[in-house]
Amino acid sequence: MNNDTKTRLFPSLIEDVLKHPGQCVDNVFASVWKGLNFSRLIQRSGFKKRSGVPVVDSVFLLVLWKWVDVSSIAVFAKQSLKVFSDAKKDVMYELLKREDVDWRGLNTTVAKTIYTQQNVSSNRIKAYVLDDSIKKRRGKKMEGVSCHFDHTEGRHVMGQQVLTLGLVTEALFMPLDSQIYVSNSKPQGLIRAFKDKRSIVAKRFDEAVVQSKPEIAKGMLGRAKRLGIKADYLVADAWFGTKAMIETALSLEVTGLFRMKKNKMKYRVVDSKGQIEALDANALYHKAVKGEWKKVRGMPYRAVTMDVEMDIALGKNKESNIISVRLLFVRGVTEQSKPCVGKKDWALFLTTDPEMRLTKILEIYALRWGIEVYFKEAKQHLGFLKEQTWTFASHTASIHLTAIRYLMLVYARHGNNDLRICDVRSQVKEQLTTLDFAQRLWQLFRALINGVIDGLKEKIGKMTETVMEAIDARIDEFFVQALQLDTFTLKMEFKS
């Protein structure tokens, strides 16, 4: 779960594109709009308007307003709207409140266009990523608000929980779909009934209220696959490490890779007498992991892998569904190779591929940081639920408009010659295909940095050692953050 995630170690797409030297925001926006042929995508998504300002113009303004870095639509209308259109702010609010507009369809259509144009399917690793984020919101008239337990704060808060599905590769992250989830705790219903209970937004509200998060996630994944946006893996953190999500991964024929809670979920192992024994994560740790830690070469971790079976059947009367999985126990280490936080300092990962190597598990799961970066930038820069409206229709529009703005940044970054860092990456990629994750992300860059610092020895003397120690600490911090091995997260998992 993400709530204003601290991702200071992660690169910013906003910084790369909108604040790049020599770039003008309106020029970048216009270029991306034209390159993606946005007018056609809007029409393909079924957007229509009988009179007044054309619907394409209205969408243009709604997508644009956060690019010019203003706090609200009202401020945008007052300060900048006249530069781009003769329309008034009411045109934007009216489109946000419409119940027949398929913002999800436009979101997925833009994502599929970028997926096709940039040949994303050719990437070595493609993974679906699931995560949710809470936007704190108050107000008795705010539709779709409910009470949620915020794991980042360790307490219940009122707000909107948004479940997001993305596609991540070594080169990019793309938000594919999002949905507000309304819990059973203190839910705030509709202030006004929908004009048409069969409308798109009415169906989305039913989805938010009636379906569980695993059911919502399964629907998102099914739509993405049917659209032709394919992945080989499904990655999610511990709040999605459930039997339902494991079954969903298998039904979609993708390899599931989940962070697991240290709860009462049972895993089947064969004991010393050849008998099958059902143990939870903590029992497995004390029986077969404690004292058996082995250093992961080139990475600040110790780990133990274990092959087990588990029954993923749901409900007491369901027929057993036994599958083989691989568990990976991981703990961070300090420079002295000692545990970094204490008795609860280990994390558990599960993959539905019993043959997956340890480093492969860590490599793929670490790519989950892409969705953390997305939530951070969505909240800080891209208007995530900041339209200052109260209707569920406008909230649904907001989460998809945020995703569309981010997708445009992805397109701009990879489409501008001045920003094509992916070209540099691809030139060395072929030389690195036989190296494992640890060597690629750690040894390679450390060697390059060390080489530069060695050349400065005459000028800075013994400071070279201090600089390298600082770099080592920084990279170790990145790995800990990417795999959520920080003390707070581990303690919260243990309590769950």
N, C-alpha and C positions, 0 to 999 in steps of 0.2 A: 504494500500500500504506500501511496505517495501523498504527502501533504506538505507543500512548499519544501520539497527535497533540497537538501544542501548539496549542490553539485559543483562546487567551485573548482574541482579538479577537471571537470569535463569541458570540452570545447563548446563554444556558443555559436549556433548557426546564425543568430542575429548579428553577432560581431563579425562573422565571416562575410555576410552579404550586405546588410543595410549600413554597416559602419565601415565598410571597406574604403580605403582612400580613393577618392575620385568617383565614388558612386553617388548618384542622386536617386533618392527613394522613388520618386515618381517615374524616372526613366527605367529603373529596374522593374518596377511593377508593370509598366506598359509593355516592356519587352517580354516578361513572363506571360502576361495576359495574351499577347499575340502568339507567342511560341506554343502555348498550350491550346490555342484556338478556343478560348474560354466561352465565347458566345455560342459556339456549336455544342460544347459540353453542357451548357445550361439548357439549351433546347432539347438535347438528348435526354436530360434528366426530367423532362416534362414540366418545366417552369413555364407558366403562362400568365398573361395579364391582358384584360380586355380593353382597358383605357388608361389614360394618364401616362406617366413616365414609363417607358418600356422596362420590362422585367430584367433584361440584361443590364440596363443602367442601374437599376436598384441593387442588384447583386454586386455590381462593380463597386458601388459606394459602400455597401456593407463590408465587403472584403477589404476595402482600402482604408477605412477609417483608423484602424489600429497601426497601419504601416506608417502613418504620419505622426505617431507617438503623441496622441492626445488621450485624455482620461475618460471621455465618454462620447457617445454619439451627439449629445447636445452641444458639447464643446466643439466637436468636429464641425457640426452644422454652422456654428457661430463663426469659427475662425477660418475654416478651409473649404467648406462645401462649395462655395461660389466659384472656386478655382476649377472645380472638376465638373460641375453640373448646375443647371438651373433648378433642380429639384430641392425640396425642403426636407427637413428632418422627419416629418410625418411619413414621407414615402418610405423611409428606411424602417421606421417602427411598424408600419402597416405590413410590410413584407415579413418582418420577424414574427408577427402575431398570426399570420395565416396558417390555417390548419391543413391545407391541401398541398403544401410545398414539401417536396421530397429532398430535404437537405442530406440525408444519408445517401441517397442515390447520387447526388452531385459529389459528395465526399469520395465515394468509391470509384466514381467515373474518373475523377481527377487522378486518384491514386493509380488506377489501371492504365491511364494514359502515360504517366511517368514510368510505370513499371515496364510498359511496352517500348516507349521511346528510348529509355536508357538501358534497355536489354538487361533488366535486373535478374531475369531468370538464369543468366549465365554466371552469376556469382557463385563462388564455391560453397558458401554457407548461406542458407535462407531459412529464417526461423520466424514463426508467428510468436508474438510476445503479448501477454496479457498482464494488465495491471489496473488498479483503480486509484483514484485520487479524490480526496474530500475537499470541497470548497465550502468553508463555513459561511452560513447565511442565516439571517434572522428576519423576522417579520411575519405576522400572522397571515398576510395576504400572499406570501411567496409560495407558489404552487410547486409540488414535487420535493419539498423539504422534509427530512425525517431525521431521526437520531441515529448516529453511527458511532461505533467504537473506533477512535483514532489511535492506531497502534504506534504512531510516531510520537504521540503525547501521552499515551497510556490512560486515556479518559474518554468518556462519551461527549460528543459535540453535536450540535444541530447544524445541518447543512445538506448539500447535495453530493452524493457519491457517484462518480462517473467512472464506469468501466470502459476501458479502451483496448482495442485490438490493433496491434501494429505489425509491420513486417520489417525485420532487421537483417542486414547483411554486414559484411566487413566494411562496406563503404557508406551505408546510409541507413536511416530509419524513416519509415513512412507510416503515419497514422491511417488505418484503413476504416475503422468504424468506432463509434462510441455510443453509449447508452446510459442514461441516468437510472440508478437503482434506488427505489424507495423501499425502505425497510418497514417492518411491522411496528417499530418503536416510534411513537409520537408522529405518525405521518400527517402531513398537511395536504388535504385533498384539493379539489378544484374550487376556485372562487365562483366561477361561472361554468356551467355545463357546456360541452362542445356543441357547436351548431350541427355537426354531423358526426354521429358516433362511429360511422364507418370511415371517417377521414384518416389520413396518414398519421396525424398527431394524436388522434384518439386511440389508434392502435398502439402507438408508441407509449402512451400513458398506461394502457393496459399491460403492456410488456414490462414497464417499469415497476408496476404495483404487484402484479400477479406472479411473474416469473422469478425464480431464484437466480443468483449470480451465475452459477454453473449453466443454467438453462439459457440465460442471455448470452453467455460466452459461446455456448455450442451453436446458437443461431448465427452469431457473428462469424464464427469460423466456417460454418457451412456456406454462408453467402460469399465469403472471400474465395473459397475454393471453387464454387460454381462460377464465379466471375472470371476465373482463370489466373488469379493471383496465388501461386503455389509456393509451398515451403516444405522443407524436409523435417523440420523440428517444431515443437510447441514448447515454449519456455515460459515459466511463471514462478513467482516467489512463493513463500510458504503459505500465504493466505489462499492460494489456489492448489496447494498440494493435497488434493482429495481424491477419493476413489472415482467420483463423478468425472473429474477432469482427466484422470488417467484413462478412463473408459472412453472419453471423448477423443483423446489423442489416438487411441487404437482404432476407433471407428472411422477417423479421418485418414488413417494409414500414414500418420506422421509419428516420428519418435518423440515421446514425451520426455521432458527434462524439467523436473520440478524441485524446488527447495521444499523440504518437508518439515512439518512441525514435530516437536518432541512430545507428541500426545499419546493416546492409547491405541492408535492404529497398530494392528498386529502384522508381523512378518513371519513367514514360516521358514524354519531352519531345521537341519538334521543334527541331533545331538550326538554325543560320543557313543551312544548305544544304538545308533541308527534309527532312533525314534524322531518323528516330526514334532517340533516344539514351536508354539506361537508366542513370539516375544515382541514387545513394543520397542521403540527406538532407544529408550534409556536402558532397558534390560539388555538389548544387543550391545550397547556401548560397554556396559560393565562386564558382559560375558566374553566378548570377542575383540573389542577395540582398545579398551583402556590398556596402556602399556605396550601397544603394538604399533604406535605411530611411526611412519616412515617419511623422511624428508622428500618433498617434491622437487626434483632437480631444477634449479634455476628460478624457483618461485618461493615466496615467503610463506609457505604452507607445509604442514604435515598432513598426511592423509592415510586412510585405510579403505579399501574397497571390499565389498562383500556381495556375493550372489545369493539371492533369497527368492522365495515365492510369496505371493500375496493373493488373497481372495478379494476381487474388486466388485463382487456382487453387492447391490444396494438393497437394504431391507432384510428383515429376519427370514421371510419366507421365500426369498429369491434363491434360485438354484446357484450353486457355487460356480465361480468363474476364476479359476486359478491361473495366474500368469507368472512368468519369470521376470525378475527385474534385477538391476544392479544398484546397490546402495554405495554412496561415497560419503564417508565421514571426513570432515576437514576442520582443521584448526589453524589459526594464524600463529606465527612464531616471531620472536624478537631476534635481534642480531645474535644473541647468545643461544638461539635455538631452544628457548624455553617458552612455555605457554604464555600467551599475551594477556589474558584477562582473568582466568580463574576456573572454578569447577564447571561452569556452564559455557566454556569457551569454544565449543565445537558446534559445527553446523552439519546438517544432513541433506544430501541430494539424492534424487532417485531418477533413473533413466529406464525407459521401457526396452532399451536395447542392451541385453546382458553382455554384449561383446564390446561395448564402447569403452575406449581407453580413458584412463584417469584424466590425462591432459586434454583430451577431446571434450570431456564433460565440462571442465573448467573453461575451456576456450569458448564453447557455445553459450554457456550460462553467462559468462562475462559480457557478452553482447547485449544482455538485457539492459545495460546502462543506457542504451539509446532511448528507451521509453522514459527513463528518469530525466534525461535531458529535455525530452519533449514536454513533460509536465512542468518542468521549471520554466522553460521559455514561454509555454502557453499561459502560465499564470502571470509572469512578469511582463511580457511584451505583446502577447497575441490575443488579448481580449477574452480569455477563458471565463465565461459567465460574468462579464462585466458590462453588459448592455444596460443595466439599471432598469430592468423590466421585471414583472412578476408572473407572467404567464408561462405555463409549461411549454407552449409552442415556441416562445422566444428562447427559452433555456435550451431546448432541443436544437434550435437553429444555431445558438451560440457555440455549442460544443463542436458542431460540424464546421462552422465558419472558422473556428480556431484551427482545426485540423487542415482546412483548405489553405489558410495563410501559411501554415508550416510547410505544406506540400509545395507551395509556390517558392518558398525559400530553398527547399531541397532542389527544385528544378533550376532556380537561379544559380545556386552554388555550382551545380554540375554543368550548367550551360554556358557559363561565362568563362572565356579563355583566361582572364586574369585570376580566376579563382580555382582553376582546375588542379587541385592537389591530388585528385584521383589519378591523373596522368603519371605523376611521379610515383605514386604507389604501384601502379600497374607495371612500371618498368622494372621494379625489383621483385615483383610478385612471383614471376616464374622461377627466379633463383631461390625462392624461399619455400617452395611447395613441399619440399621434403623435410623441412624443419618443423618441429612441434611448436605449440603455442608459446611455451615458456621461452624458447630460443628467439622466436620472432619478436615478441613484445618486450622482452627484457634484455637478453644478452646482446642482441643486435644494436639497440639504441644506446645501451650502456657503453658498448664498445666505441660507437661513433662519438658519443659525448666525451668519453675518456680520452679519445684521440685528440680531440680539440683542446681539452684541458692540459694534456701533456705538452702541447705546443706552447702553452702559456707559462710553463714552469719557471722559466727564467725571470718572468715578470712578477709572478705572484708567489713563487717559492712554495713553502709548506701549506699555503692556503689551498693548494690543489686537493689535498686529502680532505680538508674540511668541505670543499665544494662537492666532491664525489659522495661524501657521507650524506650531505644534504639532499643530493639527487637520489641516492638509494632510499632514503627515508621517504621522499616524496613519491617515488614509484611504489614502494611498499604500501603507502597510504592509499594510492590509487587502487591497487589490487584488493585491499581490505574493503574499500568503498564499493568497488564493482561487484564483489561477491557478498556484500552485506555481512561482513564478519566483525563489524564494530560491536562494542560491548553492549550498547543499548538494544540493538536489534536482537542479539543472542539472548539477552535476558527476557525480552518481551516474548520471544518464541518459547522459551522455557516455561513461562507463566501461562501461555495460551492453552 
